[in-house]
Amino acid sequence: MRRLLPAITLALSVLGVGAALAEPRCDVPLANWQPREALQKRLEAEGWKATRIKTDDGCYKVRATNDKGERYKGTFDPATLKALKVEIDDD
């Protein structure tokens, strides 16, 4: 068991499980934000149809669907439009 614990810890850190449990927060000055339309175009290029884009905790929060009808929730950095957290919406 002693040898297994470090391997499990390493695997969880590589997979980003610890980071996935924390809600991302963005600290970007408003002057550096890209417009919502830019995020919407990026999402559409990736096959998502945004049903809602709002701001919360300094980030863009998105609800979207894909062409298969799967629903997603995502958090995006407003300066880079990089996805910080994406999950399937089970609601």
ABEGO torsion letter per residue (X at the ends): XAAAAAAAAAAAAAAGAAAAABBBBBBBBAAABBBAAAAAAAAAAAGBBBABBBBBGGBBBBBBBBAAGBBBBBBBBAAAGBBABBBBBAX
